[in-house]
Amino acid sequence: MSLKVPVVLMALAPFGWPTSAAAQNETFLGTWDLDLAASSITRGAPPLIETIVNIAEPGGFRSMLAVVGEKSTSVEIHHYNFDGGFHKTEGSDPRELSFKRVDQNTIEQDTRRNGTVTVHRRIELSRDGKTMTLTANGTTGGGQKYSNDIRIYKKK
């Protein structure tokens, strides 16, 4: 089980790491591990491991989300394009995401399924850039409502 996330991360190596000046100023880039003890998960069962890897791409950044649960493992790719449009995810849970940059350390995100916005997230970095907090409210793909799903990630 503990080898699944490193194997996924190794698979991302061909994507490379950012070297441009714009990428160096992006505060959300890097690898983030979920801190279960600090989180307050109200949407489904807590994962065993959850890791996010953000790398630069034109228009914003690409985010790989790897989740290892008790019964399953999933990987998704999200494109953080700050153009106001909705963009399809890749991987285990297809949907559309839209991102709005509030400031250097804050992003608002909406999830759309079948033409309807079902989830709103606020993504915030701490002042020191070492902690990322995702707060979500909405309805799961299975139709269950939830609120104040708070996930705290620590930068590796």
C-alpha positions as CSV (number, residue, x, y, z in Angstrom):
1,M,0.0,0.0,0.0
2,S,2.7,2.5,0.9
3,L,4.4,2.0,-2.5
4,K,1.3,3.1,-4.5
5,V,1.7,6.8,-4.2
6,P,5.5,6.9,-4.9
7,V,4.9,4.7,-8.0
8,V,2.3,7.3,-9.2
9,L,4.7,10.1,-8.5
10,M,7.4,8.4,-10.4
11,A,5.0,8.1,-13.4
12,L,4.7,11.9,-13.3
13,A,8.5,12.4,-13.8
14,P,8.2,12.8,-17.6
15,F,6.0,15.9,-17.0
16,G,9.1,17.7,-15.6
17,W,9.4,20.5,-13.1
18,P,8.8,24.1,-13.9
19,T,11.7,26.3,-14.8
20,S,10.2,29.5,-16.1
21,A,10.0,32.7,-14.1
22,A,6.2,32.6,-14.1
23,A,6.3,29.1,-12.6
24,Q,8.8,30.1,-9.9
25,N,6.2,32.7,-8.7
26,E,3.3,30.2,-8.5
27,T,2.8,29.6,-4.8
28,F,0.7,26.4,-5.2
29,L,3.4,24.4,-7.1
30,G,5.0,21.4,-5.4
31,T,4.0,18.2,-3.6
32,W,1.4,18.3,-0.8
33,D,0.4,15.5,1.6
34,L,-2.9,15.3,3.4
35,D,-2.6,15.8,7.2
36,L,-5.5,13.6,8.4
37,A,-5.1,14.6,12.0
38,A,-5.5,18.3,11.2
39,S,-8.3,17.8,8.7
40,S,-12.1,17.6,9.3
41,I,-13.4,15.3,6.6
42,T,-17.2,15.3,6.2
43,R,-17.4,13.9,2.6
44,G,-17.1,10.1,2.6
45,A,-14.6,7.9,4.5
46,P,-11.2,9.5,5.1
47,P,-8.4,8.2,2.8
48,L,-5.4,6.4,4.0
49,I,-3.1,8.6,1.9
50,E,-3.9,11.6,-0.3
51,T,-1.2,13.5,-2.2
52,I,-1.4,16.4,-4.6
53,V,1.4,17.3,-7.1
54,N,1.1,20.7,-8.8
55,I,3.3,21.5,-11.8
56,A,3.3,24.5,-14.1
57,E,1.5,24.5,-17.5
58,P,0.4,27.3,-19.8
59,G,-2.5,29.3,-18.2
60,G,-1.9,28.1,-14.7
61,F,-0.9,24.7,-13.4
62,R,-1.7,21.0,-13.7
63,S,-2.6,19.1,-10.5
64,M,-2.4,15.4,-10.0
65,L,-4.5,14.1,-7.1
66,A,-3.7,10.5,-5.9
67,V,-5.9,8.9,-3.2
68,V,-5.4,5.6,-1.5
69,G,-8.4,4.4,0.3
70,E,-9.3,1.3,2.3
71,K,-10.9,-0.3,-0.8
72,S,-9.6,1.6,-3.8
73,T,-7.0,3.9,-5.3
74,S,-7.7,6.7,-7.7
75,V,-5.7,9.3,-9.7
76,E,-7.1,12.4,-11.3
77,I,-5.6,15.3,-13.2
78,H,-7.0,18.8,-12.8
79,H,-6.1,21.8,-15.0
80,Y,-6.0,25.0,-13.0
81,N,-6.6,27.4,-15.8
82,F,-7.6,30.9,-14.6
83,D,-9.6,31.8,-17.7
84,G,-13.1,31.7,-16.2
85,G,-14.1,28.6,-18.1
86,F,-14.8,25.0,-17.1
87,H,-12.2,22.4,-18.0
88,K,-12.6,18.6,-17.9
89,T,-10.8,16.5,-15.4
90,E,-8.9,13.4,-16.4
91,G,-8.9,10.1,-14.6
92,S,-11.2,8.4,-12.1
93,D,-14.0,11.0,-11.6
94,P,-14.8,12.9,-14.8
95,R,-16.4,16.3,-14.3
96,E,-15.6,20.0,-15.1
97,L,-13.8,22.4,-12.9
98,S,-13.5,26.2,-13.0
99,F,-10.9,28.2,-11.1
100,K,-10.8,31.9,-10.1
101,R,-7.7,33.4,-8.6
102,V,-8.7,35.6,-5.6
103,D,-5.1,36.5,-4.7
104,Q,-1.6,34.9,-4.8
105,N,-2.6,32.5,-2.0
106,T,-6.3,32.0,-2.6
107,I,-8.3,30.2,-5.3
108,E,-12.1,29.7,-5.6
109,Q,-13.1,26.5,-7.5
110,D,-16.5,25.3,-8.7
111,T,-17.3,21.7,-9.9
112,R,-19.9,21.2,-12.6
113,R,-21.6,17.9,-13.3
114,N,-24.2,17.5,-16.1
115,G,-24.3,21.3,-16.5
116,T,-25.0,22.0,-12.8
117,V,-22.5,23.4,-10.3
118,T,-22.4,20.9,-7.5
119,V,-19.4,21.8,-5.3
120,H,-17.7,25.0,-4.3
121,R,-14.1,24.9,-2.8
122,R,-11.9,27.6,-1.4
123,I,-8.2,26.7,-1.5
124,E,-5.9,28.8,0.7
125,L,-2.2,28.8,1.4
126,S,-0.8,29.8,4.7
127,R,1.4,32.9,4.8
128,D,4.6,30.8,5.0
129,G,3.5,28.6,2.0
130,K,3.8,25.4,3.9
131,T,0.1,24.6,4.5
132,M,-2.7,24.4,2.0
133,T,-6.3,24.3,3.2
134,L,-9.2,23.1,1.0
135,T,-12.7,23.8,2.3
136,A,-15.6,22.3,0.3
137,N,-19.4,22.4,0.4
138,G,-21.7,20.7,-2.1
139,T,-23.0,17.4,-3.3
140,T,-21.0,14.3,-4.2
141,G,-21.2,12.6,-7.5
142,G,-23.5,10.1,-5.8
143,G,-25.9,12.8,-4.7
144,Q,-24.9,13.1,-1.0
145,K,-24.8,16.7,0.4
146,Y,-21.9,17.7,2.6
147,S,-20.5,20.9,4.1
148,N,-17.3,22.2,5.7
149,D,-15.2,19.3,4.3
150,I,-11.8,20.7,5.4
151,R,-8.6,19.1,4.2
152,I,-5.2,20.3,5.4
153,Y,-2.1,19.5,3.3
154,K,1.5,20.0,4.2
155,K,4.1,20.8,1.6
156,K,6.9,18.3,1.2
